[in-house]
Amino acid sequence: MELFIYLFAALFSVINPIGTVPIFVGLTQDDDKKERSRISLWTAINVFVIMIISFFLGEYVLSFFGISMEALRIAGGIVIATSGFSLLSGQFNKKRGVSKKVESDAQKRNDIALTPLAIPMLAGPGSMSLLIAFYSEHHQTSEIIISVLAMIAVAIAIFVTLRSAHYLAKILGASGIVAISRIVGFIVIAIGVQYIISSIITIVKTNLM
C-alpha cells in the first residue's frame, strides 16, 4: 500500500492534472458534455499508455543510448524540480509547450486528446524519467503489479479531473487553481531534489567502494 500511495502521489503531483484545467476549459469551451467526456477519456488513456511505455521500455532506451540510471535520475530530478518552480511562480502553463499558436491549431483539430493534452501538457519528461527510475528500483512482479495499479489510478484521476474541468473552473476560479498548483509545486520540487540527492549519494558511495 505504501508503494502504491507513493507512486500515485508522485505521479499525480508531477503530472498535475489540476493545472491543466484552465487550458482544457479553453480548448473545449465550444464542445458539448459528451464530446468533453470523450476527450477526457482518451486523454487519460493516452497518458496511461505513455506511462506504461516509459515504465517498461524506458530502461532499454537508456541502455541503447548509453545513459546511466544515475544520470537519468539527476536529469529527471532537475526537470521535475524545474516544473515545481514553474508551478510556484505561476508560469507552468507557459512551459508546457502550449503556445497561443499551438492552442489555436489544437482548437481547429478534431481531436486534442493526444496533443497537446496528453503530450506535452500531462505526460512530460518529468513523469517519464520518474517512471524509468522507479522501475529500476521496483521490478519484482508484485511491485510491477502495484505500480501498474497506481498508474491506472492516476489515469482515472486525470479523467475525473478533466471531466469535471468546467465545473472545477467555476468553483475554484483562477485564483483557486493557482493556489492548488503552487502547493503541488512545492511537493514536486521536493520530489525532484530527493532524486538528485539520492543519485549523488549513490555515485559517491560507488566511487568510495
C-alpha angles and dihedrals in degrees: 000000000000091000091050093049093046096051093041092050093045094048094043091050095048095043091042101190090184089065088056093058097091093049092045090051091050094049095046102036092113095046126095124238094265092054092046090052091050092050091046092051096048092044089055091046092049092049090049092051091049091050092050092049091048092047098049104028103028094087092055091051089053091051091050092055094039095243116154121228092240091054089052092050092051093045091044091047090053092048092047093046091047089053089051092052089049090053092050092049093046092241098108097109091055090056097048092086094255110126123174090262092053091047091050092049091048092055089056094052123087095229127033096168095103100034130053096358103049094027124060101352100058112010100047134152091279095062092039094053090044091056094045092052091044092054091053089061100035112040102130115118095252092047092049091052091050090047093052090049089052090052090050089051090051091050090051090049089051091051093048092046095049093041088056094038097112091047092047091049090056095044100041099029123201093296093051093051091048091050093051091045091053092051089050088046091061090053091048091052090052091051092050094047091048090054091051094047093047091050094049091049091050092049092049093048091048093052092047095051 
